């Protein structure tokens, strides 16, 4: 919709401060996700192993852990369209402030739950962990509103660069989150990661109160219903937007399969003779977990660099090309993972295999970093300014659903073959389908 969604009255200084706050909002949201993604498997040992001991209880422990890990994305699936629609009604600023306030509360609760579990109140700690993750998912579902702010203040020719800034914030959050989790392994305070995330959320909230302006222009259509299941139908009726939402869903599905199995692959390559599902009873296993945090931080670092590179390279009318290039890179990375797993020595991991593994993972991450801002920019440019929050919320909701299904499918496929290649072969096929679908998208 060209420049209709940009607010012309904002100064460049105002734009910069707004972009800074949006960066912080997304960073805080992803910081918690980055902390929890590699940390929750450790909590499965600390909380679930004492509550449900024995080999016969392993499936139950796995089911509870899966519910705990998916609860965040489940709330994002439900609330991303809601917050987007409400922001189209009452403005962006109150929704973002509400989300940051929720992050302060629920990251604090995550820290309290960790401390309570450490003190031996396992059932209470586990229930509070679920409440913290559910609440953080509701608060973090405001990312679609942050995307709508970018759409409000950027003209069409720089929309994709603005969306890439959100991708960079994702990467920074996914870098520092695992690093905080890594540091927590050396700190006696079990709740330290949650409390640090809450403190950073509070800083972002105070800055937002002071610096974040309202970017939604008055006089546009204000919808009254909060839960409007016709939003998805509306998105599908907009030319090519429904296809873009499907593309992002499939790409996120494939990337979610990679994220959920990355810790297992790390253990497989770093400790090839160990039981993949062994508990953290040996020093070698604990050392592997520390390295696991650092590898997750590396993924976030690559996301940051890739989005910075995207911002420099992308030009108006090139979003579809970057979307296609990203799908090719991601497919090559996932296919490379399949080849590595087929060629590796099951008793010893050579340095060359580790290097190839990092290369494959880097290709996949760069590919996803190209896909994400391209899709978001294209959806924004093809959506009426009065419905930016709603339609971007539908897209974010689809991505959240993919982050629920991706780990479920990836972990289910992981042990079905001795060489563990099925999640990555499945992901490579999905991204190949994504590439074929991108051929149907025309650049305006």
N, C-alpha and C positions, 0 to 999 in steps of 0.2 A: 504493500500500500504506500510505497514511496515514502515521502517525508511527512505524511499525515500524522504519523505517530510520534514525531519529534516535537518537543516543546520549544518554540523559537525564542522564548523570553528568558531562558536561562543563560547566564554568562558562562564563559569557558571555565572560569574559576569555580562557579557553582557546579558545573558538570564534573570537574575533577574531584571535588569533595564528595559529590554524590557517588561517583564511581568508586572512590575509596571506601565509602561506607558499604556499598554493595559487595565489594571485594571482601570486606570483613564479615559481612553477614554469611556469605557462602563459605568462607574459610571456617567460621565457627561451626556451621552445620556439618561440614565435611571433616573437621577436626575430630568431632565425636565419633563419626563413622570410622575414621582412620584409626582411632584408638581402639575401638571395639572389635573391628574385623579380625585382627590377629590376637586380641586379648581374650575374647570369649571362649575359644577352645581351652585356654588355661583355666577359666572359670568353671568349665565343665569338670575339670579335675578337682578344683577346690570346693565346689558346691555339690555337684551331682555324684561324684564318686563316693563320698561319705554317706550321702542320703540314699543312694541306690547302688550298693556295693555288689561285686560279683560279675562274672562274665555273662551270666544269663540276663543281667539288667542292662547290658550295653546297648541293645536296640532302644530301650526306653530312654536312656541317657542321651542317645543320639537324637531321638525325636524331640526331647525337651530342648536340647541345644539348638536344633533346627528352628523350633518355634521362637526361641529367644533371639536368634540371629535374624529371622525374617520379620519379627514384630515391628522393627523400625521401618522397613520398606512397606509393610502392610499399611501402616498409618499414613505414610506418604502417598500410597496409592489412593487411599480414601480422601485425604485432605488437600492434596495439591490442587485439584480442580476447585475445591471449595474456597480455599484462600485466594486463588486466582480470580474467581467470580466475585468474592466479597471485595477484593481490591478494585475491581471494575465498578463497584458500587460506592464504597466509602473512601477509596484512595489507597495508595501503596503504603504510605508512611505508617499508619496505625497497624497494619498487618505485619509489617517488618518489625516494628517495635514489640508487638505481641509475641512474635516468634522468638526474638532475642530474649525477652523476659522468660519465656518458656524454657529456652536453652539454659539460662542461669539456674532455674529451679530444678530441671531434670538432670543436668550434669552434676549438680550438688547431690541430688538423690542417688545418682549412680555411685558417687564417692561414699556416701553414707552406707549404701547397700554393701559395697565392697568391705568397708570396715566392720559392719555387723556380721557379715559372713566370716571374716577373719577371726572375729571374737567367738565363733562357734554357733551363732544363731542362724543356722543354714537355711531353714525354711523361710524365715522372715527375710533374710538377705536375698534369697532367690525371688520371692514375691516382689520385693522392692526393685530388684534388677529388671524384672518384667515391666513394672510400672514406669521405671526410668526410661527404658527403651521405647515403650509405647508413647510416653509423653514427648521424648526427644524426636520421635518420628512425626508427631503432630506439629511440633515447633519447627522442625526442619523442612516441613512441606511448603514453607514460604519461599523456597528457591524459585518456583515459577513466578512469584510476585517480584523477586529480584530481577528475573529475566524481563518481566514487563517494564520495570524501571528503565532497563537498558533500551528497550524498544521505545519508551517515552522520550528519551533524551538524545537518541542518536539518529541522524538522518540515514536514509537507505544505503548510501555509499559506504558508511562506516559501521553498519549494523553487525556484520559478521565479526569485525574486530572487537566490538563491544561484547558480543557473546563469547568470544575467545578469552576475554578477561575473566569471565565467570569460570571458564574451563581452567584457567591458570589458578584461580582461587581454589577450585577443586583439588588441583595438584598440590598446592601448598598445604591444604588441610590434610591430604592423604600422605604428605611427607612428614609433617610434624606430629600427626596423630600416632603413627607407629613409633616414632622416635620417643614420644612421651610414654608409650607402652613399654618400649625398650628400657627407658630410664627407670620405670616403675619396678623392674626386676631387681634393681639395686637399692631401692628405697624401702625402709621398713613400713612406711604408711601405705597400706593397700589401696586406700581411696585417693591417693595422690593424683592419678590421671584424671579422675572425675572432677576433683576440686580445681585442678589447673584449668581444665576446659571450662568450668563454671566461671572462674576468674576472668578468663579471656572473653567469655560471653558477656560478662558484666562490663568490661572495658568497651566492647563493641556497642553495647546498649547505650552507655553514657555518651559515646561519640555520636551515635545515631540520633539520640535525643537533641543533641546540640547542632549537628551538621546536616542531617538528612532532611531535605525539603520534600514537599509533596510534588510529585511529577505528573500525576494524573490530572489532565485538564478538565475543568468544570464544563457542564453543559452537554455531556455525552449521556448516552442511554444508561440507566441504572436498573439492573435487574433485581427483582425482589427475592427470588427463591435462592436459598443457599445450596441445597442439594438438588441439582437439576441434571437428571440423567440424560436429558436430551443434548447435553453439551457435546458428547461424543458424536452423535448424529450430525450436529451442527458442523463439527470439525470435518467429518467425512464429506459433507456437502460442499465445502470450500475446495475449489479446484486444486488438486495435487497435495493439499494439506493432509488429507487422510493417508495418502501413500507415504508421505514424509513421516508421519507418526508411526506407521507400520515399519518403515525402515529403521527408525530409531529404536523401536521396541525390539526388533530382531538383533540389531547390533548390540544393544545393551544386554539382551538375553545371552548372546555369545560371550560378551565380556564378563558377565556375571558368573558364567560357568568357569571361566579362567580364574577370576578372583577367589571363588569358593574353594577351588582345588589347588591354588598356588601354594598354600602352606604344606599340603601333602606332597606336592612335587618337590618343594624345597627339602623336605625331610627325606624323600626318596633319593635325591641326588647328593645331599650332604651326608646322609647316613644310610648308604645303600643296603647294609646288612641288618638294619634294625627293623623291628615291627612297626609298620606305619601307624598303627593305632596304639602303640605302647604309651603308658602313662609316664609322666615326668619324674622318674625315680632315679635316673642316672645323671651324672654331671654332663656326659656327652649329649644326652637328650636335651638338657637345659641349655647347653651351648648352642645347639641347633635352633632352639626356640629364639634365642637372642639374635642369631643370624637371620631368622625368619622375619623379625621386626625390621631389621635393616633392609631386607629385600623389599618389603612392602613400602618402606620409605623411599627406596630407589624408584619404585613404580610411580609414586607421587612426584618425585623429582623430574622424571622423564615427562610426566604430564605437564608440569610447569614449563619446561623447556620447549616442548612441542607446541603448547598454546602460545608461548611468546614468539616462536618461529612462525606460527600460523598468522598471528597479528601483523607480522612484518611482511609476509608474502602474499596474503590474500588481497585481492582487489575486487572492486564491484564487478558483478556478473561472472565471478569465478567460483561461487559457492558450490555449484553442482560438480565442477571439476575436482574440487577438493574433496567432496563427498565420495566421488568415485575413486580417487587416489587413496583416501583413507580406508575404504572397504578392501582395496587390493592389498594394502600394507597389513591390515588386520588379518586377512585370509592367509597371507604369506607367513605371518608370525605364528598363527595357530597350526598351520600345516607344518611349519618348522618344528614346533613342539612334538608333533606326531613322529616326525622323522628322528628326532633326538631320542625319544623314548624307545623307538624300535631299534636304534643302533647302540644304545648305551650298554655297558657291561653291568650286569645285575650285581656283581660283587665289588666293583670299583668304579668310581666316577673320575674320569680323567679331566685334566684342566681344559682340554679342548671342548669337551662336552659341556662343561660349565660356561665357557665363553659362548658357545653356540646357543646355550639356553638363555643367557642374558640377551643375546642378539635377537632371538625369536621373541622374547618377552618385550623387548624394546620396540620391535616392529609393530607388535600388536597394540601396544600402548599408544604409539605415535598415530597409528591408524584410527584408533578410537578418538584420539584428541582432534583429528581432522574431521571426523564424522559429526561429533557433538555440536560444535558451534555452527557448522554448516547447516545442519538440520534446523537448529533453533533460529538462525537468521532467516532461512528460507520460509519457515512457518510464520515468523513475525512479519516479514515483508508481504506475505500473501494474506494476512489477516487484518480485518478492519480494526482501527485504533481503539474503538470502544470495547473490543472483545479480546485484546491482547492477553490480559490476565487469565481469562477463561480458557482460551485455546492453548496457550503455553502450559496452563495447569493440566489440561487433558494430556498433552504430550508428556509432562513430567509424571503424571499418574501412570501412563503406559510404561514409562521407564522404571517406575517403582515396582509395577507388576512383574516386569522382566527381571528385576533384581530379587524378586521372591522366587520365581520359577527357575531362573538360571542356576542358582546354587542348588536347588532341589534336584534338577535334572543332572547337573554336573557331578554332584556327589553320588547320585544314584548310579551313574554310568561308570564312575571311576574304578570300582572294584569288579566290574563285569568282565574285564579282560585282564590277563596276567600282566600285560605291558602297560595298562592304564591309559591307553591312547583315545578311548572312546569320547570323553568330554571334549577333547581338542579336535578330533575329527568331526564331531557334531558341530562344534563352533565354526570350524573352517567351512563346512557346508552352509551354515547359516549366513556367514559373511559373503560367500559366493552368491547366495540368493540375494543378499543386500545389493551387491554390485549389479546384478541383473535388473533389480528393481530401480536402481538409480538411472539406468539407461532410459527409463520412461519419464524421468523428470526433466523438464525443459527449463533452461535458464531464461528468466524474464529479461 
